[in-house]
Amino acid sequence: MNDDLIMSNTPDTDYSQALAEGWLPIRDVSRITGVNAVTLRAWERRYGLIVPHRTAKGHRLFSTEHIQRIQQIVLWLNRGVAVSQIKPLLDAPSPCDETTGSDWQVWRQTLTQAISELAERRLDDCFNQVMSLYPTRPLCEQLLIPLLDELEQRWQGQFGAQLERVFFHTWLRSKLGARIYHNNRSLKGAAVLLINHSDLPFEPHLWLTALLVSSSHCPVEMFDAPLPAGELGLAVERLQPKAVVLYSSKTLNTQALGKLLNGIDCPTLIAGPSVRIHYDVLCVSTTEIAGLCLANDPMEVHQRLNQLGLL
């Protein structure tokens, strides 16, 4: 690649010539790395983590070295390092203390405070800010899943707990639903069908699973209530999904699994705390029901789908 290209050519020719020489536009970098364009721009502007080349018209162009650097950033984020502390690790790699959970804890405390005060705008602003800084996987693993655990502990026997729960769950469904809907509009191909397989009106971890899948450039179909035997098969027949995920945080009727999954001709995952509740029985079921897999939480669902080559 010719670094002088960006400055030497005219505005009308430098962009197309750069692409011909192997430079990549931001949309392709987002697809390759899994980091959305908004986050890439935030890493550049706020933290100087990446410095893409710019054409005369301001287009950002990235090299293979940029992609490797972005992948290193994601690696540090997945280890729990805050985005504000990554630059020294990239520029001068050395053994260091990675205990940066305090940054995530600050985010969780800010969100919890907004939830406790039913402050929707503050909750929204905080969430938008953190989503602009972090890819979806560390966002779920380091922020949202621990936040949900902390909230459930907070809500045990506390007056006003149901009010906070309904407020937050309503907001979360709306927020994640809007993002998933937006992603679906730009994605093609077979979807992953995710189903709330419990009697709870809202399974927040199912929606985190949907966010992870959707952020991996895969369409998502969401059913927020269980389907009876026969109708699940009908849904699969009509939607032709690449996989089905049944998520439940409560007990299952394991004896009915065979009937429920009869005729399902795509990989099926049972996920959530129900897997731990019925682990021994479900392990046997995976040997008896073709295509059946288990996953404990949203991160494992995402990992299993990747291992199956579906994302």
N, C-alpha and C positions, 0 to 999 in steps of 0.2 A: 504494500500500500504506500502511496505517495502522500506524506503528511503535508507537502506544500500545495497539494491539489486544492485544498479548501480555500486558500487565500488567492491562488493564482488565476483561477478560471472565472469566467463571467457568471453572474447569478443564474443565467438560463441554462448553463451547461455543467456547472460544477456538481450539482446534485446527481444528475443521471450518470455522469462520468464516475463519480465516487461509488455509486451503486455497482457500476460495471467492474470497478476495481476490487470489490469485495466488502465495502463498508455496508453497514446495516442500519436501516431506519429504526426508530424507537419501537414501532409496532412489532417488528420482527424480534428485537431483543426481548420485548415483553413476552412474546410467545415462547422463545427459547428458554428463558430463565424463570418464567412463572411470576415475575415481578411486574405489576402493572405500571403503565406509563406515568401515572400521577406520582407513584412512590419513587420511581426513578428520577423524576424531576425534583422531588423533595430531597432526595439524597444528594443531588447535585447542588441545589441552591442553598439548603440549610446547613449541610454538613461537609460539602466538598468531597464526598466519598468517590464520586466518579466525575470526570471532566471530559465529556464527549466533544468530538470535533464539531464545529458549526459551519454551515455554508454561509454564503453572503446573504441569503434570505433567512438565516436563522435556524435551518433544519439541523436537528441533532443527528449525528452519525457515529456509529460505534464499530470498533474493531474486535477481533477475537480476544485481544488482551482485555478490552473493556468487559467482555462477557465473562472471562475468567475472574476478573475482579468482582463483578456482581455476584458470581457464584460463591466467591470467598465471603462476601458480605452476608449472603444468605446462610452460609455455614456458621458464621459467628452468631447470627441471630438465632439460629436453631439451637445453639449451645446456651442461649439465655443471655448473651451479651446485649446491652442496650445499644441502640443505633448511635447514640451520642458518644459512645466509647469505642467504636470500631476503628476509626481512622488511624489511631496510633498502632493498632494491631496489624493493619494492612501495610502501613508505611515502614514500620520497624518491627517485624515479627520477633517476638521474644516470649519466654515463659512469663505468664502473668496470672494474676488472680482473676478468675472469671465469675466471681460471686457478685453479679450485678443485679441480682433479683430485686434490690431496693427500688430501682427505676420502675420495674413492672409493678411493684407494690404501691408506688405512688399513683400510677395510673388506676390501679384497682381501688385505692382509697378515694380517688377523685370520683370515679364512677359510682362507688357505693354511697358517697355523700350525696350525689345528685339523685340517686334512686331513693334514698331515705327522705329527701325533701320533695320528691315527685317533680323534680326540676327537669322537664323534658328537653328544653332547649339546651341547657348546660350538659345534659347527658349526650345529646346529639352532637354538640360541638366537640366535646372531649373524644367521643368515639370517632368522629370524622377525622380529627387530628391524628389519632393513633393509627387509624387505617391508612392514612396518607404516608406514614413512616415505615410501616412494617408489612412484609408479605403475609399472606393469610395463615400459613402454617404456624409461625411463631406467634402470631396474633391470637390464634386459638389455643395453642399449647401453653403459652406463657401468661396470657391475659384472661381470655374468656372462660376457659375451663376452670382455672383456679378461682376466678371471680364467682362462677356459679357455685362452686363448692363452698366458698366463704359465705355467700348469701344464704345457702341452705342452712348452714350452721347458725348464722345470724337470726334466721327466721324461726328457729326452734323455740316455741313457747313465748314468742315476743308479741306484745300487743301491737297491732298494725302490720303484722307480718304478711297477712293475706293481701292487704292493700298494696304493699310494696311489691309482692310477687305478681299480682295481676297487672300493676302498672309496668313493671319491667318486662314481663313476658309479652304483654301487648306491644310495647315499644320494640322489643327484639324481633318479634315476628314481622312487624311492619318494616323494620330496617333491613333485616336480612332478606325478606321476601322481595323488597324493591330491588336490591342488588342482584339477586338471583334472576328475577324477571328481566332485568336489563341485560345481564349476561346471556340469558337464553335467547334473546332477540338477535344476538350477533353470532350464535353458535349453530352449527349444523351437525347432523349425524344422530345416531341412536343415543337416547338419554339413559341415565341411571334413575330407576324408580325407587324413591325412598318413602317408606310407609311408617307412620306411627302405629306400632303394633301393641300399644297399651291402651288402657281406658282413661289415661290422663288427657285432658283437653289440649295440652301443649307439652311437647318433649323438646326442651331447648337444645339438648345435645344432638337431636336429629337435625335441627336447623344448622348447627355448626358443621355437621357432616355434609349437609347440602352446600354450605358455603365453601368448604374445602374442595368438594367435587367440582362445583361450578367454577372455582378459581383455577382449576386445572384444565380449563377450556373444554369441559364436557357438559352438555345440556343436562338439566335436572327436572324430573317430574316429582312433585310432592303430593302425597295423600296424608292428610292430618288425622286420620282415624283408621282403625283396622278394617280389613276386607274379609268377608267370610270365605270359606273354602268354595271353590268354583268361581267366585267373582275375582279372586286374585288371578286365576288362570285366564279369565276373560280380559282383565286389564293387560296382562302380558301379551295376549293374542292381539289386542288392538293397538297397544303402544309399541310393541316390539322393542323393549328396552335391552340394553347391553348387559344389565345386571339389576337385581332387586335387593334392596336393603330393608330388612324388618327390624326396627329399633324399638326396644322396650326396656324400661327401667323397673318393671314389675315382673311378677311370676308369669310363666307361660303355661298353656295347656300343651305340654310336650307330646302327649299321646296323639294329638290331632295334627302334628306337624306333617306326617306322611300324606295325609289327605289334603292338607292345605297346599302343599308344594307339589302335589301330583300333576304332572303334565307341564311343569315349569321348565322350559328348555334353555334357560340362561343361568349363569352363576347367581346364587342366592346367598346373602350374608345375613345371619342373625347377629344383632349387635346390641350393646348396652349392658347394664347391670344384670339383666336376665341371663346373660351368658355365664356370669359368675354364680348366679343362683342355681342354675341347672347344668353346671359345667360337665359333670360326668355323663349325664344323659345325652347332652348335646354332642359331646365328643363321639359317642356311639352313633348318633344320628348322621354325623358327617361321613361315616363309613357305609351307611345304608342308603343315603339320599344323594344322588349324583349332583355334583356342583354346589354342595352346601359348605359354607365356610363360617367361621366364627370371628368376632371382633369385639373387644371389650369397650372401646370408646371411639369417638370420631377419628382420632389419629390412626388407630388400627384399621378402621374401615378404609381410610384413604390409602394406607400402606398396602392392604390386601388388594384393593382395586388396581393399584400400581403393579403389584406382583403378578396379577392376572393379565396385565397388558391392556387394561381397559381405560387407562387415563394417559 
